[in-house]
Amino acid sequence: MKADGKQPDISRRLRELALKMGRPGNHLSRLTAREKRLERFCVSGGGVFYDFSRQRLDEDVMALLFERAESLGVRRRFDAMVRGEKVNTTEDRPALHTAFRRFSPSRSGAPSPADGRDAGPEIEALKDSVRAFARDVHERRIKGSSGKPFKDIALVGIGGSHLGPRFVAGALEAFSETGTRLHFLSNVDAYGFEKTVRDMDPESALWVVASKSFTSVETLANHRLARSFMSDRVPDARRHFVAVTAAAERAGPDDFFRVFPIPDFVGGRYSVTSPAGGVPLSLFLGGEIFERFLKGAGEMDIHAASAPAPENAPLLAALVSTWNEAFLKYGALGIIPYADPLSGICAHVRQLHMESVGKAPAENSPGTGGPAGTVVFGEPGTNAQHSFFQMAHQGRPFPLEFIGIRKPWALKFPASYRGVAAHQELWANMIAQSLALAAGRKGEGPAAFFPGGRPSSIIVIDSLSPENIGRLLSFYEAKTVFEGFLRNVNPFDQFGVELGKKTASGIREKIRRRNETPGPANGPGATGDAEDFYIDMLFQTDPFEKGPFSGAGEEEGA
């Protein structure tokens, strides 16, 4: 989208305010002491509470950030997304992941893609087929080829086909009463496969192979490995494999007894609520739990699309992140969930943000200074406090997002120490870290000095219910989309991922030829070409004993 004429002036004023925020009078210890600071810089909507009162900003900054979002048409573009317009401009298609959450801007049905066809019936049919399949598996109408019910569900997929479902499965594991176990196989490293099948009964195993394009080398290689493994151990291996893909023609009937389509208007990292996540999660959690999860996501979708900007939680979070990244020049963001079941959210949001926003803005995007995106990382609290909070308090600063759960899960073994329950201990640490990072502390000597001024936000959901996990997922998806629009990048493509794949293709062919015809090529380092150097190292017998530059010499198997 072309930025309007106001953008250069708004960006200039924001850069001036960023410098102003560095003055002692605007230290976070001073900002947080201002009257009604917390009340003015927190919102609640869509089932999520968002507190950004300990961010390095004030009313003047927020006013300009709102003005910038308006001039970029950010909310109009989000509305166009949920209505099915072709917001994924580089790939010329809609981005309709929200349609699987029963969200519609009207009550007439699901939104329609820009090509004019109504997506509603297609989406409902897909959801019905996933629901019916999971029910048939749980009620043992669909079983393995030797007659045993399916107990081990193995999801074979990478990137968006892996990280999102893994996050949700971990968050809602306590709700699963299906009697199934869910395994994840993503990396092409054979060790992962061996670990997956180590305690698996092949006769009770169902493999879900998920790949939107069905061209991901890692997924196809793992499928071949799993197929070979199963063929030696069950009467009919095909009866143990289903596929989830947007390229059904590539998932042949000889390999899979069911193929669940993914519409091409759903991107991989946004596909958790589509069949890509729906099939494995419904098999693991049960259809009812998955439906509750979808319902919560849909509620946050409605909030993100309809709430005014000053009350819109994911939009506010996106504005704060853009302010931190583009104007205050922070290069990283830590996500710290104070709940062990949420440990998978860090990896999921890392992919969601870095693959969506980590791009070069359009040439007509003025004032934000170069490539976009933030390095996202994280670890559950309080583990994180004993891992990298030394740097958070005294080293190079970076913003943090704390995620708190108000109500603890009803555990079989409630714990307390010194009169404080375990869940309350987590809550105390979350509050303490946010306050300490902002205020800092004077100490005796440099080693005991904490400068403070370290920004953080707190996100709170009421409990770890399926609805709340759906709300949290949708919150981060909407935040990511808003950030992409604010940075004037397309948050739905991923050409940087494709570059590495294409480069690997030529190297893979060289390795294949060496496998067929053993023997040295040019010798390690002979051409000075890094590609040949490392291929030769792979085939050397003892490269570390003799040194990688010792000559073409012997090769393993030669």
C-alpha positions as CSV (number, residue, x, y, z in Angstrom):
1,M,0.0,0.0,0.0
2,K,1.4,3.4,-0.9
3,A,1.9,5.6,2.2
4,D,0.1,9.0,2.1
5,G,1.9,12.4,2.3
6,K,1.7,12.6,6.0
7,Q,4.0,9.7,6.6
8,P,7.4,11.6,6.4
9,D,6.3,14.2,8.9
10,I,4.8,11.7,11.3
11,S,7.9,9.6,11.2
12,R,10.1,12.7,11.8
13,R,8.1,13.6,14.8
14,L,8.2,10.1,16.2
15,R,12.0,10.1,15.8
16,E,12.1,13.3,17.8
17,L,10.0,11.8,20.5
18,A,12.2,8.7,20.6
19,L,15.2,11.1,21.4
20,K,13.0,12.8,24.0
21,M,12.3,9.5,25.7
22,G,16.0,9.1,26.4
23,R,16.1,12.1,28.7
24,P,16.3,11.5,32.5
25,G,12.8,13.0,33.0
26,N,11.3,10.3,30.9
27,H,13.0,7.4,32.6
28,L,10.5,4.6,33.2
29,S,10.7,5.2,36.9
30,R,9.4,8.7,36.3
31,L,6.8,7.7,33.6
32,T,5.3,4.9,35.8
33,A,4.9,7.4,38.7
34,R,2.7,9.7,36.7
35,E,-1.0,9.9,37.8
36,K,-3.3,7.2,36.5
37,R,-0.4,5.7,34.4
38,L,-1.6,2.1,34.6
39,E,-5.3,3.1,34.0
40,R,-4.3,5.1,30.9
41,F,-2.0,2.4,29.4
42,C,-3.9,-0.8,29.7
43,V,-6.9,-2.3,27.9
44,S,-9.1,-5.4,28.1
45,G,-10.8,-6.9,25.1
46,G,-11.4,-10.2,23.4
47,G,-10.7,-12.1,26.6
48,V,-7.2,-10.7,26.9
49,F,-5.8,-8.0,29.3
50,Y,-2.9,-6.0,27.9
51,D,-0.8,-3.6,30.1
52,F,1.8,-1.5,28.4
53,S,2.3,1.1,31.2
54,R,5.9,0.1,31.6
55,Q,6.8,0.9,28.0
56,R,8.9,3.9,27.1
57,L,6.2,6.0,25.7
58,D,3.6,8.6,26.7
59,E,0.4,10.2,25.5
60,D,2.2,12.2,22.8
61,V,3.9,9.1,21.4
62,M,0.6,7.2,21.4
63,A,-1.2,10.0,19.6
64,L,1.3,10.0,16.8
65,L,1.3,6.2,16.6
66,F,-2.4,6.2,16.1
67,E,-2.1,8.9,13.5
68,R,0.5,6.9,11.7
69,A,-1.7,3.8,11.8
70,E,-4.6,5.8,10.4
71,S,-2.5,7.3,7.5
72,L,-1.3,3.8,6.6
73,G,-4.9,2.4,6.6
74,V,-3.9,-0.4,8.9
75,R,-7.4,-1.1,10.2
76,R,-8.9,-0.8,6.7
77,R,-6.4,-3.4,5.5
78,F,-7.2,-5.7,8.4
79,D,-10.9,-5.4,7.6
80,A,-10.1,-6.2,3.9
81,M,-8.2,-9.3,5.1
82,V,-11.2,-10.7,7.0
83,R,-13.5,-9.8,4.1
84,G,-11.4,-12.0,1.8
85,E,-9.8,-9.3,-0.4
86,K,-6.4,-10.2,-1.9
87,V,-4.2,-8.7,0.8
88,N,-1.4,-11.1,0.0
89,T,-0.4,-9.0,-3.0
90,T,2.9,-10.7,-3.9
91,E,1.1,-14.1,-4.2
92,D,-2.2,-12.6,-5.5
93,R,-4.5,-14.3,-3.0
94,P,-6.5,-13.6,0.2
95,A,-5.4,-14.5,3.7
96,L,-8.5,-16.0,5.3
97,H,-7.2,-17.9,8.3
98,T,-9.9,-16.2,10.4
99,A,-12.7,-17.8,8.4
100,F,-12.1,-21.1,10.2
101,R,-13.0,-19.5,13.5
102,R,-16.6,-18.8,12.4
103,F,-15.8,-15.2,12.2
104,S,-17.7,-13.0,9.7
105,P,-18.2,-9.3,9.5
106,S,-21.8,-10.1,8.8
107,R,-24.2,-12.9,9.9
108,S,-24.6,-14.1,6.3
109,G,-21.8,-16.7,6.4
110,A,-18.0,-16.8,6.1
111,P,-16.3,-14.1,4.1
112,S,-15.8,-14.6,0.4
113,P,-12.4,-14.5,-1.3
114,A,-11.8,-11.9,-3.9
115,D,-12.4,-14.3,-6.8
116,G,-16.1,-14.2,-6.0
117,R,-16.7,-17.7,-4.7
118,D,-18.2,-18.1,-1.2
119,A,-15.7,-19.7,1.1
120,G,-18.3,-20.5,3.7
121,P,-19.6,-23.9,2.5
122,E,-16.0,-25.1,1.7
123,I,-14.8,-24.2,5.2
124,E,-17.8,-25.7,7.0
125,A,-17.4,-28.9,4.9
126,L,-13.7,-29.1,5.8
127,K,-14.5,-28.6,9.5
128,D,-17.2,-31.2,9.4
129,S,-14.9,-33.7,7.7
130,V,-12.1,-33.2,10.3
131,R,-14.7,-33.5,13.2
132,A,-16.2,-36.7,11.7
133,F,-12.8,-38.3,11.1
134,A,-11.6,-37.6,14.6
135,R,-14.9,-39.0,16.0
136,D,-14.6,-42.2,13.9
137,V,-11.0,-42.7,15.1
138,H,-12.0,-42.2,18.8
139,E,-15.0,-44.5,18.5
140,R,-12.9,-47.1,16.7
141,R,-14.7,-47.1,13.4
142,I,-11.4,-46.2,11.8
143,K,-8.6,-48.5,12.9
144,G,-5.1,-49.6,11.8
145,S,-4.7,-52.3,9.2
146,S,-4.3,-55.0,11.8
147,G,-7.4,-54.0,13.6
148,K,-5.9,-52.1,16.5
149,P,-7.3,-48.7,17.4
150,F,-5.0,-45.7,16.8
151,K,-3.2,-44.6,20.0
152,D,-0.1,-42.8,18.6
153,I,-0.7,-39.8,16.4
154,A,2.5,-38.6,14.7
155,L,2.4,-35.2,13.0
156,V,5.0,-35.0,10.2
157,G,5.4,-31.4,9.2
158,I,7.8,-28.4,9.6
159,G,7.4,-24.7,10.2
160,G,3.8,-23.6,10.4
161,S,2.7,-27.3,10.1
162,H,4.6,-28.0,13.3
163,L,5.1,-25.1,15.7
164,G,1.5,-23.9,16.0
165,P,0.0,-27.3,16.6
166,R,2.8,-28.1,19.0
167,F,2.1,-24.9,21.0
168,V,-1.6,-25.6,21.2
169,A,-1.2,-29.3,22.0
170,G,1.2,-28.5,24.9
171,A,-1.1,-25.7,26.2
172,L,-4.2,-28.0,26.2
173,E,-2.6,-31.4,27.0
174,A,-4.4,-31.5,30.3
175,F,-7.8,-31.5,28.5
176,S,-7.0,-34.5,26.4
177,E,-9.2,-37.5,27.3
178,T,-8.9,-39.3,24.0
179,G,-6.3,-41.9,25.1
180,T,-4.0,-40.9,22.3
181,R,-0.5,-39.5,22.3
182,L,0.7,-36.8,19.9
183,H,4.2,-37.0,18.5
184,F,6.0,-34.4,16.4
185,L,8.4,-35.1,13.6
186,S,9.8,-32.0,11.9
187,N,13.5,-31.9,11.3
188,V,15.0,-34.2,8.7
189,D,17.6,-35.5,11.2
190,A,17.1,-39.3,11.4
191,Y,17.6,-39.1,15.2
192,G,14.2,-37.3,15.5
193,F,12.6,-40.2,13.7
194,E,14.2,-42.8,15.9
195,K,13.1,-40.9,19.0
196,T,9.5,-40.7,17.6
197,V,9.2,-44.4,17.0
198,R,11.1,-45.6,20.0
199,D,8.1,-46.5,22.2
200,M,5.5,-46.5,19.4
201,D,3.4,-49.5,18.5
202,P,3.3,-49.4,14.7
203,E,0.0,-51.2,14.6
204,S,-1.6,-48.4,16.6
205,A,0.2,-45.5,14.8
206,L,-1.5,-43.0,12.6
207,W,0.8,-40.6,10.7
208,V,-0.5,-37.2,9.7
209,V,1.7,-35.7,7.0
210,A,1.0,-31.9,6.7
211,S,2.5,-29.7,4.1
212,K,0.7,-27.0,2.3
213,S,2.7,-27.3,-0.9
214,F,3.7,-30.9,-0.5
215,T,7.2,-30.0,-1.7
216,S,9.0,-29.5,1.7
217,V,12.0,-31.8,1.4
218,E,12.1,-32.4,5.2
219,T,8.4,-33.5,5.3
220,L,8.6,-35.7,2.2
221,A,11.8,-37.3,3.4
222,N,10.3,-38.1,6.8
223,H,7.2,-39.4,5.1
224,R,9.3,-41.8,3.0
225,L,11.2,-42.9,6.1
226,A,7.9,-43.5,8.1
227,R,6.4,-45.3,5.1
228,S,9.4,-47.7,4.9
229,F,9.3,-48.2,8.7
230,M,5.6,-49.0,8.6
231,S,5.7,-51.3,5.5
232,D,7.9,-53.7,7.4
233,R,5.6,-53.8,10.4
234,V,1.9,-53.6,9.4
235,P,-0.2,-55.4,6.8
236,D,-1.2,-52.3,4.9
237,A,1.0,-49.2,5.5
238,R,-1.3,-47.0,3.5
239,R,-4.1,-47.4,6.1
240,H,-1.9,-45.6,8.6
241,F,-1.3,-42.4,6.7
242,V,-3.4,-39.3,6.1
243,A,-2.3,-36.1,4.4
244,V,-3.2,-32.4,4.9
245,T,-2.2,-30.2,2.0
246,A,-3.3,-27.6,-0.5
247,A,-1.7,-29.7,-3.3
248,A,-3.9,-32.8,-3.1
249,E,-2.7,-34.0,-6.5
250,R,0.7,-34.6,-5.0
251,A,-0.6,-36.8,-2.1
252,G,-1.3,-39.9,-4.1
253,P,-4.0,-42.5,-3.2
254,D,-1.3,-45.2,-3.0
255,D,0.3,-43.4,0.0
256,F,-2.7,-42.0,1.9
257,F,-6.2,-43.4,2.7
258,R,-7.5,-39.8,3.4
259,V,-6.4,-36.4,2.2
260,F,-7.7,-33.3,3.9
261,P,-7.3,-30.1,1.7
262,I,-6.1,-26.8,3.0
263,P,-7.4,-23.8,1.0
264,D,-4.7,-21.8,-0.7
265,F,-5.9,-18.7,1.1
266,V,-4.5,-20.0,4.4
267,G,-0.8,-19.4,5.0
268,G,1.3,-22.1,6.8
269,R,2.1,-20.1,9.9
270,Y,-1.5,-19.0,10.2
271,S,-2.9,-22.5,9.7
272,V,-3.3,-23.8,13.2
273,T,-7.1,-23.4,13.1
274,S,-7.3,-25.0,9.6
275,P,-7.1,-28.7,8.9
276,A,-3.3,-28.4,9.2
277,G,-3.8,-28.0,12.9
278,G,-7.4,-29.3,13.1
279,V,-6.6,-32.9,12.2
280,P,-3.8,-33.7,14.7
281,L,-5.3,-31.5,17.4
282,S,-8.8,-33.0,17.1
283,L,-7.3,-36.5,17.2
284,F,-5.3,-35.6,20.3
285,L,-7.6,-33.3,22.2
286,G,-11.0,-34.3,20.8
287,G,-13.4,-32.4,18.5
288,E,-15.2,-30.6,21.3
289,I,-12.0,-29.2,22.8
290,F,-10.8,-28.1,19.4
291,E,-14.2,-26.4,18.8
292,R,-13.9,-24.5,22.0
293,F,-10.4,-23.4,21.0
294,L,-11.8,-22.1,17.7
295,K,-14.5,-20.2,19.5
296,G,-12.0,-18.3,21.6
297,A,-9.9,-17.5,18.5
298,G,-13.0,-16.2,16.8
299,E,-13.8,-13.9,19.7
300,M,-10.4,-12.3,19.5
301,D,-10.8,-12.0,15.7
302,I,-14.0,-9.9,16.2
303,H,-12.3,-7.7,18.8
304,A,-9.3,-7.1,16.5
305,A,-11.5,-6.2,13.6
306,S,-14.0,-4.1,15.4
307,A,-12.6,-2.4,18.5
308,P,-11.5,1.3,18.2
309,A,-7.8,1.8,18.0
310,P,-7.3,3.0,21.6
311,E,-9.2,-0.1,22.9
312,N,-7.8,-2.7,20.4
313,A,-5.4,-4.9,22.3
314,P,-3.5,-6.6,19.4
315,L,-3.3,-3.3,17.5
316,L,-1.9,-1.5,20.6
317,A,0.6,-4.3,21.0
318,A,1.6,-4.0,17.4
319,L,2.0,-0.2,17.8
320,V,4.2,-0.7,20.8
321,S,6.3,-3.3,19.0
322,T,6.7,-1.0,16.0
323,W,7.7,1.9,18.2
324,N,10.3,-0.2,20.0
325,E,11.7,-1.7,16.8
326,A,11.6,1.1,14.3
327,F,12.0,4.2,16.5
328,L,13.7,3.1,19.7
329,K,15.8,0.6,17.7
330,Y,15.5,-2.4,20.0
331,G,16.5,-5.5,18.0
332,A,15.0,-8.3,20.1
333,L,11.8,-9.2,22.0
334,G,11.6,-11.8,24.8
335,I,8.3,-13.6,25.4
336,I,8.1,-15.0,29.0
337,P,5.0,-17.1,29.8
338,Y,4.6,-17.7,33.5
339,A,2.9,-21.0,32.9
340,D,4.7,-24.2,31.8
341,P,2.0,-25.3,29.4
342,L,2.6,-22.2,27.4
343,S,6.3,-23.1,26.7
344,G,5.6,-23.7,23.0
345,I,4.3,-20.2,22.4
346,C,7.8,-18.7,22.2
347,A,8.8,-20.8,19.2
348,H,5.4,-20.3,17.5
349,V,5.5,-16.5,17.9
350,R,9.1,-16.5,16.8
351,Q,8.2,-18.0,13.4
352,L,4.9,-16.0,13.2
353,H,6.7,-12.7,13.6
354,M,10.1,-13.3,12.0
355,E,8.7,-14.9,8.9
356,S,5.9,-12.4,8.6
357,V,7.5,-9.1,9.5
358,G,11.3,-9.8,9.0
359,K,11.5,-8.2,5.5
360,A,12.6,-5.1,3.7
361,P,9.8,-2.5,3.7
362,A,8.4,-1.2,0.5
363,E,10.4,1.5,-1.1
364,N,7.6,4.0,-0.4
365,S,7.7,3.3,3.3
366,P,9.4,6.4,4.7
367,G,10.9,7.1,8.0
368,T,11.3,3.7,9.7
369,G,14.9,3.1,8.7
370,G,15.7,-0.1,6.9
371,P,14.7,-3.8,7.2
372,A,11.9,-4.7,9.5
373,G,11.5,-7.3,12.2
374,T,12.7,-8.3,15.6
375,V,14.6,-11.3,16.9
376,V,12.0,-13.1,19.0
377,F,13.0,-15.6,21.7
378,G,11.7,-16.8,25.1
379,E,11.5,-19.2,27.9
380,P,8.8,-19.9,30.6
381,G,9.2,-18.0,33.8
382,T,10.8,-18.5,36.3
383,N,13.3,-20.6,34.2
384,A,14.0,-17.5,32.1
385,Q,15.1,-15.6,35.2
386,H,17.9,-18.0,35.7
387,S,18.8,-18.0,32.0
388,F,19.1,-14.5,30.5
389,F,17.6,-12.0,32.9
390,Q,21.1,-11.0,34.0
391,M,21.4,-9.4,30.6
392,A,17.8,-8.1,30.7
393,H,18.6,-6.1,33.9
394,Q,22.2,-5.0,33.3
395,G,23.3,-5.8,29.8
396,R,22.1,-4.7,26.3
397,P,18.4,-3.9,26.8
398,F,15.5,-5.5,25.0
399,P,11.7,-5.3,25.6
400,L,9.8,-8.2,27.2
401,E,6.3,-9.5,27.0
402,F,5.2,-11.3,30.1
403,I,2.2,-13.7,29.9
404,G,0.3,-14.3,33.1
405,I,-2.5,-16.8,33.9
406,R,-4.9,-15.5,36.6
407,K,-6.4,-18.9,37.7
408,P,-4.1,-21.9,38.2
409,W,-4.8,-25.2,36.7
410,A,-6.5,-27.6,39.3
411,L,-3.5,-29.8,39.9
412,K,-3.6,-33.2,41.7
413,F,-0.7,-32.0,43.9
414,P,-1.3,-28.4,45.0
415,A,2.0,-27.0,46.3
416,S,2.8,-24.1,48.6
417,Y,6.0,-22.7,50.2
418,R,6.2,-20.2,53.0
419,G,2.5,-19.6,52.8
420,V,2.4,-18.9,49.1
421,A,1.0,-21.3,46.5
422,A,3.1,-22.3,43.5
423,H,0.9,-20.3,41.1
424,Q,1.0,-17.3,43.3
425,E,4.8,-17.6,43.3
426,L,4.8,-17.4,39.5
427,W,2.5,-14.3,39.7
428,A,4.8,-12.6,42.3
429,N,7.8,-13.1,40.1
430,M,6.1,-11.8,37.0
431,I,5.1,-8.6,38.7
432,A,8.5,-8.2,40.4
433,Q,10.4,-8.6,37.1
434,S,8.3,-6.1,35.3
435,L,8.6,-3.5,38.1
436,A,12.3,-4.1,38.6
437,L,13.2,-3.8,34.9
438,A,11.4,-0.5,34.7
439,A,12.6,1.1,38.0
440,G,16.1,-0.3,38.4
441,R,18.1,0.2,41.6
442,K,21.1,2.0,42.9
443,G,23.7,-0.2,44.4
444,E,27.2,0.0,46.0
445,G,29.5,0.0,43.0
446,P,28.9,-0.8,39.3
447,A,28.2,-4.5,39.8
448,A,25.2,-3.8,42.0
449,F,23.8,-0.9,39.8
450,F,20.6,-1.6,37.8
451,P,19.9,1.2,35.3
452,G,16.2,0.4,34.9
453,G,14.4,1.9,32.0
454,R,13.9,-1.6,30.5
455,P,10.5,-1.8,28.8
456,S,8.0,-4.6,29.2
457,S,4.3,-5.4,28.8
458,I,2.1,-7.8,30.7
459,I,-0.6,-9.9,28.9
460,V,-3.1,-11.8,31.1
461,I,-5.6,-14.4,30.3
462,D,-8.0,-15.8,32.9
463,S,-7.1,-19.5,32.7
464,L,-5.6,-22.1,30.5
465,S,-9.0,-23.0,29.0
466,P,-9.3,-24.0,25.3
467,E,-11.1,-20.7,24.7
468,N,-8.3,-18.6,26.3
469,I,-5.6,-20.4,24.3
470,G,-7.6,-19.6,21.2
471,R,-7.8,-16.0,22.2
472,L,-4.1,-15.9,22.9
473,L,-3.3,-17.5,19.5
474,S,-5.5,-15.0,17.7
475,F,-4.1,-12.1,19.7
476,Y,-0.6,-12.8,18.4
477,E,-1.8,-13.5,14.8
478,A,-3.6,-10.2,14.7
479,K,-0.7,-8.4,16.3
480,T,1.6,-9.8,13.7
481,V,-0.6,-8.8,10.8
482,F,-1.0,-5.3,12.2
483,E,2.8,-5.0,12.5
484,G,3.3,-6.1,8.9
485,F,0.9,-3.4,7.8
486,L,2.5,-0.8,10.1
487,R,5.9,-1.6,8.6
488,N,4.5,-1.7,5.0
489,V,5.5,-5.3,4.4
490,N,3.4,-8.2,3.3
491,P,2.9,-10.4,6.4
492,F,1.7,-13.4,4.4
493,D,4.6,-14.3,2.0
494,Q,8.0,-15.8,2.8
495,F,10.4,-15.5,-0.1
496,G,13.4,-15.6,2.3
497,V,12.5,-19.2,3.1
498,E,12.4,-20.1,-0.5
499,L,15.9,-18.8,-1.2
500,G,17.6,-21.3,1.1
501,K,15.5,-24.1,-0.3
502,K,16.6,-23.3,-3.9
503,T,20.2,-23.0,-2.9
504,A,20.1,-26.4,-1.2
505,S,18.6,-28.0,-4.3
506,G,21.8,-27.7,-6.3
507,I,24.0,-28.8,-3.4
508,R,21.7,-31.8,-2.8
509,E,22.3,-32.8,-6.5
510,K,26.0,-32.7,-6.1
511,I,25.9,-34.9,-3.0
512,R,23.6,-37.4,-4.9
513,R,26.2,-37.7,-7.7
514,R,29.0,-38.3,-5.2
515,N,26.9,-41.0,-3.6
516,E,26.5,-42.7,-7.0
517,T,30.1,-42.2,-8.0
518,P,32.5,-42.3,-5.0
519,G,35.8,-40.5,-5.3
520,P,37.2,-37.1,-4.8
521,A,35.9,-34.2,-6.9
522,N,38.3,-31.3,-6.8
523,G,39.8,-32.1,-3.4
524,P,39.0,-30.1,-0.2
525,G,39.6,-26.5,-0.8
526,A,41.2,-27.0,-4.2
527,T,38.8,-24.6,-5.9
528,G,38.4,-22.2,-3.0
529,D,34.7,-22.8,-3.3
530,A,32.9,-23.1,0.0
531,E,30.3,-25.4,-1.4
532,D,32.7,-27.9,-2.8
533,F,34.9,-27.6,0.3
534,Y,32.1,-28.7,2.7
535,I,30.8,-31.4,0.3
536,D,34.4,-32.9,0.2
537,M,34.6,-32.7,4.0
538,L,31.4,-34.7,4.3
539,F,33.0,-37.5,2.2
540,Q,36.4,-37.5,3.8
541,T,37.3,-40.4,6.1
542,D,39.0,-38.5,9.0
543,P,38.8,-34.7,8.2
544,F,39.5,-33.7,11.8
545,E,42.4,-36.1,12.3
546,K,44.1,-35.2,9.1
547,G,42.8,-31.7,8.7
548,P,40.2,-30.6,6.2
549,F,42.9,-29.2,3.8
550,S,45.0,-32.4,3.7
551,G,44.1,-33.2,0.1
552,A,41.6,-35.1,-1.9
553,G,42.8,-38.4,-0.3
554,E,40.5,-41.1,0.9
555,E,36.7,-41.1,1.1
556,E,34.4,-43.1,3.2
557,G,33.3,-46.1,1.2
558,A,35.8,-45.5,-1.5
